[in-house]
Amino acid sequence: MKKVLLVLIAVATFMSCEKEKIEPNYTVEGRWLWSPTTDVADANTMYEFLDGTRYTYYGDCWPNNCDEAYWNSLDTSDRIPGTDVYTFEDDTLTIDGVAQAVTFECDGGKIYFGNWHLWRLNSDCNN
């Protein structure tokens, strides 16, 4: 009887162990589009996060929307003057000393922080 009880306790212990869910390790490094609406097709600003510096690009999107080919064609000479310092640690993005918790969606192709959402350039995340 003691052996049966010992076996049942061992089985119950192993069955109660849950597998730890491993979250993907997303990064903010790269180019991200910002839109004044909830539609990435209306994006008129691109942010590039690169080695602790955030650069800004404004799109010449009127009267037509800027597409991915347009944003991909921009190079460092198209950046506006001035930069912002950022860090990204765990789930916190800090830009010029202002920290915001972030969440990712769409396999890391969309990020939410504060009142903002950004789409990673070339991510195929439409909304």
DOTOR-239458 format. One record per atom (N, C-alpha, C, CB): z, x, y; residue number from 0. Coordinates in steps of 0.001 Angstrom, whole numbers, plus 524288, in hexadecimal, padded with zeros to 5 digits. Atoms other than C-alpha are relative to their C-alpha. Glycine has a CB too. Example, Ala and Ser with C-alpha at 12.3 -4.5 7.8 and 13.67 -1.06 7.14 Angstrom:
2
w->80000	u->8037A	v->7FB5A	seq->0
w->81E78	u->8300C	v->7EE6C	seq->0
w->80000	u->80384	v->804B0	seq->0
w->804DE	u->7FC20	v->8001B	seq->0
w->7FFC4	u->7FCCC	v->7FB5A	seq->1
w->81BE4	u->83566	v->7FBDC	seq->1
w->802DA	u->7FCFE	v->80442	seq->1
w->7FA79	u->8019E	v->801CE	seq->1
end
This chain:
127
w->80000	u->8032A	v->7FB5E	seq->0
w->80000	u->80000	v->80000	seq->0
w->80000	u->8035C	v->804EB	seq->0
w->804A4	u->7FC63	v->7FFF9	seq->0
w->7FFD0	u->7FC8E	v->7FB87	seq->1
w->80330	u->80B23	v->80931	seq->1
w->7FAA2	u->80262	v->8010D	seq->1
w->8040E	u->80446	v->7FF26	seq->1
w->8052F	u->7FDA8	v->7FF5F	seq->2
w->7F5CC	u->81121	v->806A8	seq->2
w->7FC36	u->7FC1D	v->8027F	seq->2
w->7FDDE	u->801DC	v->7FAAE	seq->2
w->80369	u->8040D	v->7FDD0	seq->3
w->7EEE2	u->80451	v->809B8	seq->3
w->8012F	u->7FF47	v->805C9	seq->3
w->800AF	u->7FAC3	v->7FD08	seq->3
w->7FE6A	u->80098	v->7FA93	seq->4
w->7F6A7	u->802D9	v->81653	seq->4
w->7FE2B	u->804A7	v->80341	seq->4
w->805F3	u->7FF68	v->80062	seq->4
w->801B2	u->7FB46	v->7FD50	seq->5
w->7F3A5	u->810E8	v->81A30	seq->5
w->7FA16	u->7FFF4	v->800DA	seq->5
w->8019D	u->804DE	v->7FCE3	seq->5
w->805B3	u->80058	v->7FF8C	seq->6
w->7E51E	u->80EE4	v->81799	seq->6
w->7FE78	u->7FBF4	v->80416	seq->6
w->7FD88	u->7FEA0	v->7FAAF	seq->6
w->8012B	u->80410	v->7FC26	seq->7
w->7E504	u->80240	v->81F93	seq->7
w->80123	u->801E0	v->8058B	seq->7
w->80328	u->7FB0F	v->7FED3	seq->7
w->7FEBC	u->7FDE8	v->7FACE	seq->8
w->7EB9E	u->80908	v->82B1E	seq->8
w->7FBDE	u->803F3	v->801A7	seq->8
w->8057E	u->80292	v->80005	seq->8
w->803FD	u->7FC15	v->7FEC5	seq->9
w->7E1E4	u->81444	v->82A62	seq->9
w->7FAD0	u->7FD6A	v->80161	seq->9
w->7FF42	u->803C0	v->7FB62	seq->9
w->804E0	u->802CA	v->7FEFD	seq->10
w->7D646	u->80AF8	v->829D8	seq->10
w->80046	u->7FD3F	v->8054A	seq->10
w->7FEDF	u->7FC04	v->7FB9B	seq->10
w->7FF61	u->802BE	v->7FAFD	seq->11
w->7DB85	u->802F1	v->8353C	seq->11
w->7FFCF	u->803D0	v->8048C	seq->11
w->8052C	u->7FCF3	v->8001D	seq->11
w->80013	u->7FC11	v->7FBDD	seq->12
w->7DD81	u->80F4E	v->83D3A	seq->12
w->7FA75	u->801C4	v->8011F	seq->12
w->80364	u->804B1	v->7FE83	seq->12
w->80563	u->7FE33	v->7FF3C	seq->13
w->7CF8F	u->81417	v->83B1B	seq->13
w->7FC7B	u->7FBB7	v->80214	seq->13
w->7FDCC	u->80212	v->7FAED	seq->13
w->80343	u->8044F	v->7FE35	seq->14
w->7C9B6	u->806A3	v->83D6D	seq->14
w->8010C	u->7FEB3	v->805B8	seq->14
w->800E8	u->7FB30	v->7FC9F	seq->14
w->7FEB4	u->8014E	v->7FA9D	seq->15
w->7D0B7	u->8052F	v->84A6F	seq->15
w->7FDEF	u->80408	v->803DD	seq->15
w->805D9	u->7FF7D	v->80099	seq->15
w->80225	u->7FC09	v->7FC80	seq->16
w->7CAAD	u->81198	v->84FE7	seq->16
w->7FAB2	u->7FE34	v->801FD	seq->16
w->7FF88	u->8055C	v->7FD33	seq->16
w->804FB	u->80180	v->7FDAE	seq->17
w->7BFD5	u->80E32	v->8594E	seq->17
w->7FCF4	u->804E7	v->8015B	seq->17
w->800D1	u->7FC8C	v->804E9	seq->17
w->8033C	u->7FBA0	v->7FE6C	seq->18
w->7B47C	u->81728	v->85BC5	seq->18
w->7FFED	u->80034	v->805F0	seq->18
w->7FA60	u->7FF86	v->7FDBD	seq->18
w->80010	u->7FF56	v->7FA58	seq->19
w->7B502	u->81CB1	v->86961	seq->19
w->7FA6C	u->7FF7E	v->801F1	seq->19
w->8025D	u->80558	v->8019A	seq->19
w->80528	u->800B2	v->7FDB8	seq->20
w->7A991	u->81852	v->8719D	seq->20
w->7FF07	u->8047B	v->803C9	seq->20
w->7FF84	u->7FA9A	v->802CD	seq->20
w->80153	u->7FB9B	v->7FCA7	seq->21
w->7A332	u->82415	v->877E0	seq->21
w->7FC37	u->7FE1A	v->80425	seq->21
w->7FDA1	u->80497	v->7FCCE	seq->21
w->80344	u->801AC	v->7FBAB	seq->22
w->79DC4	u->820F8	v->88540	seq->22
w->7FBF5	u->80439	v->8012C	seq->22
w->8035B	u->7FECF	v->804E4	seq->22
w->803E5	u->7FC1F	v->7FE72	seq->23
w->79136	u->8277E	v->8899E	seq->23
w->801EF	u->8030A	v->804BA	seq->23
w->7FAB6	u->7FD5F	v->80136	seq->23
w->7FE79	u->7FC9F	v->7FBB2	seq->24
w->792EC	u->832AA	v->89313	seq->24
w->7FBA9	u->80000	v->80411	seq->24
w->80129	u->805A3	v->7FE0E	seq->24
w->80400	u->8006F	v->7FBFF	seq->25
w->78AA4	u->82E70	v->89EB2	seq->25
w->8014B	u->80382	v->804A1	seq->25
w->7FF6D	u->7FA53	v->801C8	seq->25
w->7FF5C	u->7FCC5	v->7FB65	seq->26
w->788A4	u->8368A	v->8AADF	seq->26
w->7FD63	u->7FD5E	v->804AC	seq->26
w->7FDB7	u->80580	v->7FF14	seq->26
w->8028F	u->801F9	v->7FB48	seq->27
w->78523	u->83374	v->8B8EB	seq->27
w->7FBCE	u->803C4	v->801DF	seq->27
w->80405	u->7FF15	v->80457	seq->27
w->803F6	u->7FC31	v->7FE64	seq->28
w->77CA9	u->83F9B	v->8BA0F	seq->28
w->7FA96	u->7FD93	v->7FF8F	seq->28
w->80058	u->80508	v->7FCA6	seq->28
w->80550	u->801FB	v->80013	seq->29
w->76EBB	u->83C16	v->8BD66	seq->29
w->7FECF	u->7FC94	v->804A8	seq->29
w->7FF0A	u->7FD05	v->7FB16	seq->29
w->801E3	u->8034D	v->7FBC3	seq->30
w->7674C	u->832A2	v->8C5F7	seq->30
w->8011E	u->7FA4A	v->7FED9	seq->30
w->7FA25	u->800D5	v->800E0	seq->30
w->7FE61	u->8056E	v->80081	seq->31
w->76C07	u->824B6	v->8C850	seq->31
w->7FDBD	u->7FCDC	v->8047F	seq->31
w->80606	u->7FF88	v->7FFE0	seq->31
w->80233	u->80374	v->7FC08	seq->32
w->765D6	u->81966	v->8CFA7	seq->32
w->8040D	u->7FC0A	v->801C1	seq->32
w->7FB1E	u->7FD36	v->7FDEC	seq->32
w->7FCA8	u->803FF	v->7FDC8	seq->33
w->76D45	u->81065	v->8D8BD	seq->33
w->7FC95	u->7FBD0	v->80274	seq->33
w->803D4	u->80258	v->8040F	seq->33
w->802E6	u->8046B	v->7FDE5	seq->34
w->76862	u->802EF	v->8DC6C	seq->34
w->803B0	u->7FC8E	v->80328	seq->34
w->7FD5D	u->7FCD5	v->7FB92	seq->34
w->7FCB7	u->8039B	v->7FD0B	seq->35
w->76D88	u->7F9A6	v->8E6D9	seq->35
w->800A7	u->7FABE	v->7FD3E	seq->35
w->7FDB7	u->7FF28	v->80567	seq->35
w->7FF89	u->804C2	v->8031E	seq->36
w->76BA7	u->7EECF	v->8DCC0	seq->36
w->801B5	u->80189	v->7FA81	seq->36
w->7FAB9	u->7FCE1	v->7FFE0	seq->36
w->7FEA3	u->7FED7	v->80571	seq->37
w->76EE6	u->7EDC3	v->8CE53	seq->37
w->7FB2C	u->8014A	v->7FCC5	seq->37
w->802E5	u->7FB65	v->7FD8E	seq->37
w->804F0	u->7FECC	v->802A3	seq->38
w->760C0	u->7F139	v->8CB05	seq->38
w->7FE5A	u->80596	v->80153	seq->38
w->7FBA8	u->7FC0B	v->8019A	seq->38
w->8017B	u->7FA87	v->7FF27	seq->39
w->75D20	u->7FF85	v->8C937	seq->39
w->7FA9C	u->8007D	v->80285	seq->39
w->80013	u->802F8	v->7FAD3	seq->39
w->80535	u->7FFDC	v->7FD97	seq->40
w->74F3C	u->7FC3F	v->8CD8C	seq->40
w->8005B	u->80019	v->805F5	seq->40
w->7FCC2	u->7FB46	v->7FE3A	seq->40
w->7FF3A	u->7FFFA	v->7FA56	seq->41
w->754C7	u->7FAB0	v->8DB59	seq->41
w->80283	u->80509	v->801F9	seq->41
w->80355	u->7FB64	v->80194	seq->41
w->7FD5B	u->7FB24	v->7FE7F	seq->42
w->75A8B	u->8086A	v->8DB6C	seq->42
w->7FD36	u->802A2	v->80490	seq->42
w->8004A	u->803C3	v->7FB54	seq->42
w->8022E	u->7FD36	v->7FB8C	seq->43
w->758C3	u->80F8D	v->8E839	seq->43
w->802D0	u->80529	v->80108	seq->43
w->8003E	u->7FC97	v->804D1	seq->43
w->7FCFF	u->7FB30	v->7FF6C	seq->44
w->76241	u->81ADE	v->8E667	seq->44
w->800AB	u->80280	v->7FAA0	seq->44
w->8056C	u->7FEEA	v->80297	seq->44
w->7FEF9	u->7FD24	v->804CD	seq->45
w->7639D	u->82565	v->8DC1E	seq->45
w->8042B	u->80414	v->8011F	seq->45
w->7FAEE	u->80294	v->7FDD2	seq->45
w->7FBFB	u->7FBF6	v->7FFBB	seq->46
w->76F9F	u->82DC8	v->8DA02	seq->46
w->7FF18	u->803C6	v->7FB85	seq->46
w->805A0	u->7FD99	v->7FFC6	seq->46
w->80065	u->7FBFC	v->8040C	seq->47
w->76ED8	u->83A8B	v->8D2AF	seq->47
w->8053E	u->802CA	v->7FFB4	seq->47
w->7FB6F	u->803F4	v->8012A	seq->47
w->7FB13	u->7FD59	v->80101	seq->48
w->77B80	u->83FA3	v->8CCD9	seq->48
w->7FEB4	u->8050E	v->7FD2C	seq->48
w->803DC	u->7FC7F	v->7FCBD	seq->48
w->8018A	u->7FAF6	v->8022A	seq->49
w->779F4	u->84E1C	v->8CA50	seq->49
w->80437	u->8040F	v->8011B	seq->49
w->7FAB4	u->801C6	v->80246	seq->49
w->7FC2E	u->7FBC3	v->7FFA8	seq->50
w->7849C	u->85824	v->8C7B2	seq->50
w->8040E	u->7FF40	v->80450	seq->50
w->7FD37	u->80510	v->800DB	seq->50
w->7FBDF	u->800FF	v->7FC3D	seq->51
w->78EF7	u->851BC	v->8D02C	seq->51
w->7FE32	u->7FE7D	v->80570	seq->51
w->80349	u->8049D	v->80065	seq->51
w->8021B	u->80199	v->7FAF1	seq->52
w->785E9	u->84E27	v->8DB6E	seq->52
w->7FC9B	u->7FB30	v->7FF3B	seq->52
w->7FCD4	u->8047F	v->80296	seq->52
w->80344	u->804B0	v->8002C	seq->53
w->7800E	u->840C9	v->8DDF3	seq->53
w->7FC26	u->80038	v->8048E	seq->53
w->80368	u->7FAE6	v->8003E	seq->53
w->8043E	u->80008	v->7FC2C	seq->54
w->772FB	u->84084	v->8E4FE	seq->54
w->7FDED	u->7FA66	v->80074	seq->54
w->7FB85	u->803E8	v->7FE66	seq->54
w->801FB	u->8053C	v->7FF04	seq->55
w->76CBF	u->83475	v->8EAF2	seq->55
w->7FA45	u->8003E	v->80187	seq->55
w->80332	u->7FD49	v->80447	seq->55
w->80587	u->800A5	v->7FEBC	seq->56
w->75E7C	u->83068	v->8EB9A	seq->56
w->7FF3B	u->7FA4D	v->8019B	seq->56
w->7FC5B	u->8018A	v->7FB3B	seq->56
w->80167	u->8054F	v->7FE84	seq->57
w->75982	u->82482	v->8F2EF	seq->57
w->7FA50	u->7FF19	v->7FEA7	seq->57
w->80104	u->7FF04	v->805E2	seq->57
w->80555	u->80142	v->80189	seq->58
w->74D60	u->81DB2	v->8EE09	seq->58
w->7FCF7	u->7FD5B	v->80456	seq->58
w->80009	u->7FC92	v->7FB3F	seq->58
w->80398	u->802A6	v->7FC6B	seq->59
w->741C7	u->819A1	v->8F62B	seq->59
w->7FDB5	u->7FB6F	v->7FCEC	seq->59
w->7FB8A	u->803D5	v->80228	seq->59
w->80127	u->8042F	v->803BD	seq->60
w->74166	u->80CC3	v->8EEE2	seq->60
w->7FDF2	u->7FAFD	v->8026D	seq->60
w->804C4	u->7FEC6	v->7FCFD	seq->60
w->801D4	u->804D8	v->7FD9F	seq->61
w->73C84	u->802D5	v->8F8AC	seq->61
w->7FA53	u->80096	v->8016F	seq->61
w->80347	u->7FE8D	v->804D7	seq->61
w->7FEF9	u->80547	v->801F9	seq->62
w->73481	u->7FA91	v->8F721	seq->62
w->80020	u->7FFBA	v->7FA0F	seq->62
w->7FBED	u->7FC47	v->80209	seq->62
w->7FFFF	u->8000D	v->805BB	seq->63
w->7334F	u->7FE71	v->8E8D3	seq->63
w->804FF	u->80282	v->7FDF9	seq->63
w->7FB25	u->802E4	v->7FDCE	seq->63
w->7FB77	u->7FD93	v->8026F	seq->64
w->73E76	u->801C2	v->8DFBE	seq->64
w->7FE99	u->8057D	v->7FE27	seq->64
w->80203	u->7FCA7	v->7FB65	seq->64
w->800BA	u->7FABF	v->80220	seq->65
w->7403F	u->80FDC	v->8DB9C	seq->65
w->8009C	u->7FFAA	v->7FA14	seq->65
w->80401	u->803FF	v->8026F	seq->65
w->7FFA0	u->8000E	v->805B6	seq->66
w->73D84	u->8119E	v->8CD2D	seq->66
w->8020A	u->80546	v->7FE18	seq->66
w->7FA99	u->7FEC1	v->7FD7B	seq->66
w->7FDE9	u->7FB29	v->80231	seq->67
w->74251	u->81C32	v->8C3EB	seq->67
w->7FC87	u->804AC	v->80132	seq->67
w->800AD	u->7FF77	v->7FA25	seq->67
w->80389	u->7FBA8	v->7FEC4	seq->68
w->7362F	u->8246C	v->8C669	seq->68
w->8011A	u->80218	v->80577	seq->68
w->7FA3D	u->7FE40	v->7FF90	seq->68
w->7FEB6	u->7FE53	v->7FAA8	seq->69
w->7399A	u->8249A	v->8D4E4	seq->69
w->80503	u->80341	v->80005	seq->69
w->8009C	u->7FB33	v->803A7	seq->69
w->7FB05	u->7FD39	v->7FFF7	seq->70
w->747C3	u->82888	v->8D28B	seq->70
w->7FF94	u->8053D	v->7FD2F	seq->70
w->80441	u->7FCA6	v->7FD7A	seq->70
w->800B7	u->7FB13	v->802DF	seq->71
w->743B8	u->832DB	v->8C895	seq->71
w->7FCEC	u->80400	v->80327	seq->71
w->7FD3A	u->7FEFC	v->7FAD4	seq->71
w->80338	u->7FC62	v->7FCF2	seq->72
w->73A3C	u->838AC	v->8D275	seq->72
w->8031B	u->802C7	v->80449	seq->72
w->7FB72	u->7FD15	v->8026D	seq->72
w->7FCF1	u->7FD99	v->7FBD5	seq->73
w->74500	u->83BEE	v->8DC38	seq->73
w->80248	u->80532	v->7FE33	seq->73
w->80461	u->7FC52	v->801CA	seq->73
w->7FDAA	u->7FAF3	v->80144	seq->74
w->7499A	u->84A00	v->8DCBC	seq->74
w->8042F	u->80153	v->8040E	seq->74
w->7FBC2	u->8045D	v->7FFC7	seq->74
w->7FB92	u->7FE8D	v->7FCB2	seq->75
w->75456	u->8516A	v->8E3B5	seq->75
w->7FEB8	u->7FFBA	v->805D5	seq->75
w->801D1	u->80574	v->7FEA1	seq->75
w->8016C	u->8004C	v->7FA74	seq->76
w->74CC4	u->8516F	v->8F083	seq->76
w->80052	u->7FA65	v->80214	seq->76
w->7FA79	u->80229	v->800D2	seq->76
w->7FFAB	u->8057C	v->7FE67	seq->77
w->74DC8	u->8427E	v->8F0C2	seq->77
w->8059C	u->7FE1F	v->800CB	seq->77
w->7FD5B	u->7FC9A	v->7FBFD	seq->77
w->7FA87	u->8017D	v->7FF4A	seq->78
w->75CAF	u->84267	v->8F10F	seq->78
w->8012E	u->7FF52	v->805CB	seq->78
w->803AE	u->80421	v->7FD91	seq->78
w->7FE5A	u->80070	v->7FA8E	seq->79
w->76305	u->83DA1	v->8FD8D	seq->79
w->80407	u->8044A	v->80100	seq->79
w->8024E	u->7FA68	v->8013B	seq->79
w->7FC1A	u->7FBF3	v->7FED6	seq->80
w->76BA3	u->84785	v->90497	seq->80
w->80581	u->7FE1A	v->7FEAA	seq->80
w->7FFB8	u->80199	v->805D0	seq->80
w->7FA91	u->80133	v->8014D	seq->81
w->779CD	u->8480D	v->90072	seq->81
w->800AE	u->7FEF3	v->7FA37	seq->81
w->801E3	u->7FB56	v->8031F	seq->81
w->7FEBD	u->800D8	v->80588	seq->82
w->7804A	u->84766	v->8F334	seq->82
w->80592	u->7FDF8	v->7FF92	seq->82
w->7FF53	u->80523	v->7FCC6	seq->82
w->7FAB4	u->801AC	v->80136	seq->83
w->78C7F	u->841EC	v->8ECF2	seq->83
w->801D8	u->80311	v->7FB41	seq->83
w->80047	u->7F9F9	v->7FF00	seq->83
w->7FDA3	u->7FD54	v->80475	seq->84
w->795B1	u->848F6	v->8E3BA	seq->84
w->801FA	u->7FBDD	v->7FC37	seq->84
w->80488	u->803BC	v->801C3	seq->84
w->7FE04	u->803BE	v->803DB	seq->85
w->798DA	u->841FA	v->8D702	seq->85
w->8023C	u->802D5	v->7FB56	seq->85
w->7FBAE	u->7FC41	v->7FE3F	seq->85
w->7FE24	u->7FE59	v->80520	seq->86
w->7A066	u->843B8	v->8CA77	seq->86
w->7FFD8	u->7FB3C	v->7FC75	seq->86
w->805A8	u->8026C	v->80049	seq->86
w->7FFEB	u->8042F	v->803DC	seq->87
w->79FA1	u->83BBB	v->8BE17	seq->87
w->80363	u->801CC	v->7FB7E	seq->87
w->7FA5E	u->7FE8C	v->7FE1C	seq->87
w->7FC50	u->7FE8B	v->80409	seq->88
w->7AB14	u->83C34	v->8B4D5	seq->88
w->801E3	u->7FB20	v->7FD3A	seq->88
w->8049C	u->80312	v->8024B	seq->88
w->7FE98	u->80482	v->80332	seq->89
w->7AE0F	u->832D9	v->8A9A9	seq->89
w->7FCCC	u->7FB53	v->801CA	seq->89
w->805F7	u->7FED0	v->8005B	seq->89
w->802E4	u->80493	v->7FE29	seq->90
w->7AA69	u->825A8	v->8AF91	seq->90
w->8007B	u->7FF64	v->805EB	seq->90
w->801F8	u->7FB0B	v->7FD40	seq->90
w->7FF47	u->80029	v->7FA57	seq->91
w->7AC54	u->8294A	v->8BDE8	seq->91
w->7FBF2	u->80357	v->802C8	seq->91
w->8057E	u->801D5	v->80174	seq->91
w->803C2	u->7FD54	v->7FCAC	seq->92
w->7A1B9	u->82CD9	v->8C79A	seq->92
w->80269	u->80065	v->8056D	seq->92
w->7FA98	u->7FD10	v->80024	seq->92
w->7FDC9	u->7FF10	v->7FADF	seq->93
w->7A6E6	u->832F0	v->8D418	seq->93
w->7FBBE	u->80246	v->8037A	seq->93
w->804D0	u->803B5	v->7FFB1	seq->93
w->803F0	u->7FE38	v->7FC4D	seq->94
w->79D7C	u->8343C	v->8DF91	seq->94
w->802B0	u->800C2	v->8053F	seq->94
w->7FB55	u->7FC09	v->8006E	seq->94
w->7FD6C	u->7FE9B	v->7FB13	seq->95
w->7A287	u->83B2F	v->8EBB4	seq->95
w->805A4	u->7FE11	v->8003C	seq->95
w->7FCF3	u->7FDC9	v->80496	seq->95
w->7FA78	u->8014A	v->8002A	seq->96
w->7B08B	u->838AF	v->8E77B	seq->96
w->8014C	u->7FA5D	v->7FEB6	seq->96
w->80254	u->80148	v->80500	seq->96
w->7FF0F	u->80581	v->80145	seq->97
w->7AEE2	u->82A33	v->8E470	seq->97
w->7FEF5	u->7FF39	v->7FA2C	seq->97
w->7FC75	u->7FC47	v->80367	seq->97
w->8005C	u->8008F	v->805AB	seq->98
w->7B190	u->82794	v->8D613	seq->98
w->7FF09	u->7FA53	v->7FE7F	seq->98
w->804FE	u->80203	v->7FD5F	seq->98
w->8013A	u->80534	v->8020F	seq->99
w->7ABDD	u->81BF3	v->8CEC5	seq->99
w->7FF9C	u->80055	v->7FA14	seq->99
w->7FAD1	u->7FDD4	v->80265	seq->99
w->800BF	u->80067	v->805A3	seq->100
w->7ACF7	u->8180C	v->8C08F	seq->100
w->7FA64	u->7FE4C	v->7FEFF	seq->100
w->803FB	u->7FC17	v->7FD7C	seq->100
w->8056C	u->8014C	v->8013C	seq->101
w->79F94	u->81712	v->8BA36	seq->101
w->7FF9C	u->7FDCF	v->7FA83	seq->101
w->7FC79	u->804D2	v->80092	seq->101
w->80164	u->801CC	v->80532	seq->102
w->799CB	u->80FE1	v->8AEC2	seq->102
w->7FA1A	u->80098	v->7FF66	seq->102
w->801C7	u->7FA36	v->7FF13	seq->102
w->80585	u->7FF66	v->80135	seq->103
w->78CC5	u->81246	v->8A845	seq->103
w->7FE2B	u->7FB6D	v->7FCB1	seq->103
w->7FEF9	u->80534	v->7FD2C	seq->103
w->8029B	u->803DB	v->80349	seq->104
w->78375	u->8086F	v->8A256	seq->104
w->7FAA3	u->8021B	v->7FE9C	seq->104
w->7FF96	u->7FA95	v->802C9	seq->104
w->80573	u->7FED3	v->80149	seq->105
w->775F3	u->808E0	v->89C4A	seq->105
w->7FF67	u->805A0	v->7FE16	seq->105
w->7FC7B	u->7FF10	v->804C6	seq->105
w->80021	u->7FABC	v->8023E	seq->106
w->7787C	u->81542	v->8946B	seq->106
w->80035	u->80445	v->80421	seq->106
w->7FB24	u->800AD	v->7FCBD	seq->106
w->7FF51	u->7FC19	v->7FBE9	seq->107
w->77CA8	u->81CA2	v->8A090	seq->107
w->7FC00	u->7FFB7	v->80453	seq->107
w->7FFDD	u->80540	v->7FDB1	seq->107
w->8041D	u->80079	v->7FC19	seq->108
w->7712A	u->817EB	v->8A8A8	seq->108
w->80183	u->7FCE3	v->804C7	seq->108
w->7FB5E	u->7FD9A	v->7FD9E	seq->108
w->7FE29	u->80309	v->7FB8A	seq->109
w->77922	u->80F79	v->8B1D7	seq->109
w->805C5	u->80130	v->800AE	seq->109
w->7FF05	u->7F9FA	v->7FF3C	seq->109
w->7FA8E	u->7FEB4	v->7FEE4	seq->110
w->785EC	u->8129D	v->8B87F	seq->110
w->80213	u->7FC49	v->80427	seq->110
w->8008D	u->805C6	v->801CD	seq->110
w->7FD46	u->80345	v->7FC32	seq->111
w->78F9D	u->80A07	v->8BFB9	seq->111
w->804B9	u->8030D	v->801F9	seq->111
w->801B1	u->7FA9D	v->7FD8C	seq->111
w->7FB44	u->7FDD2	v->7FDBE	seq->112
w->799C6	u->80F61	v->8C917	seq->112
w->800E3	u->7FD85	v->80553	seq->112
w->7FFA6	u->80609	v->80072	seq->112
w->7FEDA	u->802D8	v->7FB31	seq->113
w->7A0AC	u->80889	v->8D414	seq->113
w->7FC9B	u->7FB28	v->80052	seq->113
w->7FF27	u->8037E	v->804D3	seq->113
w->80398	u->80465	v->7FF4C	seq->114
w->7972A	u->7FE88	v->8D980	seq->114
w->7FA5B	u->80197	v->7FF19	seq->114
w->80095	u->7FDB8	v->8056F	seq->114
w->8053E	u->7FDE1	v->800BB	seq->115
w->78B6F	u->806B9	v->8D5BF	seq->115
w->7FE52	u->7FFB0	v->7FA5B	seq->115
w->7FFC0	u->8059B	v->801DD	seq->115
w->8024B	u->7FF02	v->8051A	seq->116
w->78264	u->80726	v->8CA36	seq->116
w->7FB13	u->8032C	v->800E8	seq->116
w->7FED0	u->7FAC9	v->7FCF7	seq->116
w->80482	u->7FC8C	v->7FFB1	seq->117
w->77801	u->8116E	v->8C7F4	seq->117
w->7FD2F	u->7FFEE	v->7FACD	seq->117
w->801A4	u->8059F	v->8017F	seq->117
w->80333	u->7FF8F	v->804B2	seq->118
w->76CD9	u->812A9	v->8BE43	seq->118
w->7FE17	u->80599	v->7FF8A	seq->118
w->7FB52	u->7FC1C	v->80021	seq->118
w->801FA	u->7FAB7	v->800DC	seq->119
w->7698E	u->81FC8	v->8B84D	seq->119
w->7FA0C	u->7FFD1	v->80015	seq->119
w->8020E	u->80251	v->7FAB8	seq->119
w->805A5	u->7FFB4	v->7FFBE	seq->120
w->75B90	u->8236B	v->8BB9C	seq->120
w->7FDD6	u->80111	v->7FA8F	seq->120
w->7FE3F	u->80442	v->803E6	seq->120
w->8029E	u->7FF86	v->80519	seq->121
w->752C4	u->8221A	v->8AF98	seq->121
w->8034B	u->7FE03	v->7FB72	seq->121
w->7FE90	u->805A0	v->7FF07	seq->121
w->7FC8F	u->801C8	v->8043E	seq->122
w->75D3B	u->81AED	v->8A7C2	seq->122
w->7FE1F	u->7FB05	v->7FD58	seq->122
w->8056A	u->7FF22	v->80216	seq->122
w->801E2	u->804FB	v->80215	seq->123
w->755B3	u->80E46	v->8A52D	seq->123
w->80413	u->7FBA1	v->80041	seq->123
w->7FE47	u->800BA	v->7FA6C	seq->123
w->7FC2F	u->8042A	v->7FF15	seq->124
w->76179	u->80655	v->8A9B8	seq->124
w->7FE37	u->7FD0E	v->804CC	seq->124
w->805B5	u->80232	v->800B7	seq->124
w->8025D	u->802EB	v->7FBB4	seq->125
w->75B8D	u->7FBBD	v->8B219	seq->125
w->803E0	u->7FD04	v->8034E	seq->125
w->7FC15	u->7FC4F	v->7FDE9	seq->125
w->7FC21	u->802F4	v->7FCF9	seq->126
w->7673C	u->7F375	v->8B626	seq->126
w->8055C	u->800B2	v->7FDBA	seq->126
w->7FE9E	u->7FA37	v->80030	seq->126
end
